[in-house]
Amino acid sequence: MGDLILRAATDGELSAILEFWQVAAENESRPPDTPEAVEALLSRDPEALILAVDGARIVGSIIAGWDGWRCHLYRLAVAPWRRREGIGGLLIDAAEQRFRSFGGTRVDAMVLDDNPAAHRIWAAHGYRRQSDWSRWVKPLPAPASSSPIL
Ligand SMILES: CC(C)(COP(=O)(O)OP(=O)(O)OC[C@H]1O[C@@H](n2cnc3c(N)ncnc32)[C@H](O)[C@@H]1OP(=O)(O)O)[C@@H](O)C(=O)NCCC(=O)NCCS
């Protein structure tokens, strides 16, 4: 495992995180990643983006999003050259530990149907696909600059 540590991402790592996701993450069927989007995440919840870092290099990520109501996981990714070493599992464990500290009682993960490797890691960690729910989505237009926030 070398000098692997898990820690929260920092503001100075936006470019490195985006570069890491380009090579390591599942990028189908989702809004494009932007520095502004990652910055907004870290500004709202500085501990939400957990990185696995070896030396100066990002080798894994997970977003552990707690909205005060439910626990949501996104962006589980491990560098292609570091897979099957258990890093993905460590990231899931760290995210779950975070949720438990808030009193979270159930966690969900966004998983593409056509990603069997991902199905296996989630199943290995106790996650089960729900057959009676599906996700309904609607892309949002950009806010008008003078719109009041309700
Ligand atoms: C899915 C992913 C995060 C797994 O990360 P990882 O660090 O290799 O996972 P781990 O080493 O912790 O694997 C834990 C267990 O998950 C299962 N597993 C993980 N990857 C697997 C694969 N490619 N094939 C079969 N089983 C797999 C195994 O049971 C494994 O345990 P084992 O190695 O003792 O057999 C990594 O392959 C990845 O980044 N993929 C691209 C991005 C992606 O698809 N992310 C998921 C989005 S939902």
The ligand as an SDF file (V2000), in Angstrom:
LIG
                    3D

 48 50  0  0  0  0  0  0  0  0999 V2000
  -14.8310    0.0810   -9.0670 C   0  0  0  0  0  0  0  0  0  0  0  0
  -13.4970    0.5180   -8.4670 C   0  0  0  0  0  0  0  0  0  0  0  0
  -13.7050    1.8130   -7.6630 C   0  0  0  0  0  0  0  0  0  0  0  0
  -12.9790   -0.5740   -7.5300 C   0  0  0  0  0  0  0  0  0  0  0  0
  -11.8460   -0.0750   -6.8190 O   0  0  0  0  0  0  0  0  0  0  0  0
  -10.7350   -1.0730   -6.2310 P   0  0  0  0  0  0  0  0  0  0  0  0
   -9.8200   -0.2890   -5.3870 O   0  0  0  0  0  0  0  0  0  0  0  0
  -10.1270   -1.8530   -7.3460 O   0  0  0  0  0  0  0  0  0  0  0  0
  -11.6350   -2.0220   -5.3490 O   0  0  0  0  0  0  0  0  0  0  0  0
  -11.1150   -2.9810   -4.1670 P   0  0  0  0  0  0  0  0  0  0  0  0
   -9.6990   -3.4100   -4.4420 O   0  0  0  0  0  0  0  0  0  0  0  0
  -11.3930   -2.3330   -2.8670 O   0  0  0  0  0  0  0  0  0  0  0  0
  -12.0760   -4.2180   -4.3910 O   0  0  0  0  0  0  0  0  0  0  0  0
  -12.9260   -4.6810   -3.3720 C   0  0  0  0  0  0  0  0  0  0  0  0
  -13.7210   -5.8530   -3.8890 C   0  0  0  0  0  0  0  0  0  0  0  0
  -14.6240   -5.4200   -4.8910 O   0  0  0  0  0  0  0  0  0  0  0  0
  -14.7230   -6.4380   -5.9140 C   0  0  0  0  0  0  0  0  0  0  0  0
  -14.1700   -5.9060   -7.1470 N   0  0  0  0  0  0  0  0  0  0  0  0
  -13.6310   -4.6730   -7.3290 C   0  0  0  0  0  0  0  0  0  0  0  0
  -13.2560   -4.5090   -8.6190 N   0  0  0  0  0  0  0  0  0  0  0  0
  -13.5710   -5.6660   -9.2560 C   0  0  0  0  0  0  0  0  0  0  0  0
  -13.4280   -6.1350  -10.6060 C   0  0  0  0  0  0  0  0  0  0  0  0
  -12.8950   -5.3600  -11.5780 N   0  0  0  0  0  0  0  0  0  0  0  0
  -13.8470   -7.3680  -10.9080 N   0  0  0  0  0  0  0  0  0  0  0  0
  -14.3660   -8.1520   -9.9440 C   0  0  0  0  0  0  0  0  0  0  0  0
  -14.5270   -7.7820   -8.6500 N   0  0  0  0  0  0  0  0  0  0  0  0
  -14.1460   -6.5540   -8.3290 C   0  0  0  0  0  0  0  0  0  0  0  0
  -13.9410   -7.6150   -5.3970 C   0  0  0  0  0  0  0  0  0  0  0  0
  -14.7900   -8.3820   -4.5860 O   0  0  0  0  0  0  0  0  0  0  0  0
  -12.8900   -6.9250   -4.5620 C   0  0  0  0  0  0  0  0  0  0  0  0
  -12.3220   -7.7220   -3.5700 O   0  0  0  0  0  0  0  0  0  0  0  0
  -11.0590   -8.6860   -3.9420 P   0  0  0  0  0  0  0  0  0  0  0  0
  -10.0620   -7.8460   -4.7080 O   0  0  0  0  0  0  0  0  0  0  0  0
  -10.5710   -9.1400   -2.6070 O   0  0  0  0  0  0  0  0  0  0  0  0
  -11.6240   -9.7700   -4.7960 O   0  0  0  0  0  0  0  0  0  0  0  0
  -12.4230    0.7400   -9.5820 C   0  0  0  0  0  0  0  0  0  0  0  0
  -12.4170   -0.3970  -10.4240 O   0  0  0  0  0  0  0  0  0  0  0  0
  -12.6910    1.9700  -10.4360 C   0  0  0  0  0  0  0  0  0  0  0  0
  -12.2580    3.0750  -10.0930 O   0  0  0  0  0  0  0  0  0  0  0  0
  -13.4130    1.8110  -11.5480 N   0  0  0  0  0  0  0  0  0  0  0  0
  -13.6900    2.9420  -12.4660 C   0  0  0  0  0  0  0  0  0  0  0  0
  -14.6460    3.9220  -11.8360 C   0  0  0  0  0  0  0  0  0  0  0  0
  -15.9280    3.2550  -11.4180 C   0  0  0  0  0  0  0  0  0  0  0  0
  -16.5050    2.4740  -12.1640 O   0  0  0  0  0  0  0  0  0  0  0  0
  -16.3880    3.6050  -10.2090 N   0  0  0  0  0  0  0  0  0  0  0  0
  -17.6260    3.0960   -9.6610 C   0  0  0  0  0  0  0  0  0  0  0  0
  -18.7190    4.1030   -9.8420 C   0  0  0  0  0  0  0  0  0  0  0  0
  -20.2390    3.5060   -9.1650 S   0  0  0  0  0  0  0  0  0  0  0  0
  1  2  1  0
  2  3  1  0
  2  4  1  0
  2 36  1  0
  4  5  1  0
  5  6  1  0
  6  7  2  0
  6  8  1  0
  6  9  1  0
  9 10  1  0
 10 11  2  0
 10 12  1  0
 10 13  1  0
 13 14  1  0
 14 15  1  0
 15 16  1  0
 15 30  1  0
 16 17  1  0
 17 18  1  0
 17 28  1  0
 18 19  1  0
 18 27  1  0
 19 20  2  0
 20 21  1  0
 21 22  1  0
 21 27  2  0
 22 23  1  0
 22 24  2  0
 24 25  1  0
 25 26  2  0
 26 27  1  0
 28 29  1  0
 28 30  1  0
 30 31  1  0
 31 32  1  0
 32 33  2  0
 32 34  1  0
 32 35  1  0
 36 37  1  0
 36 38  1  0
 38 39  2  0
 38 40  1  0
 40 41  1  0
 41 42  1  0
 42 43  1  0
 43 44  2  0
 43 45  1  0
 45 46  1  0
 46 47  1  0
 47 48  1  0
M  END
$$$$
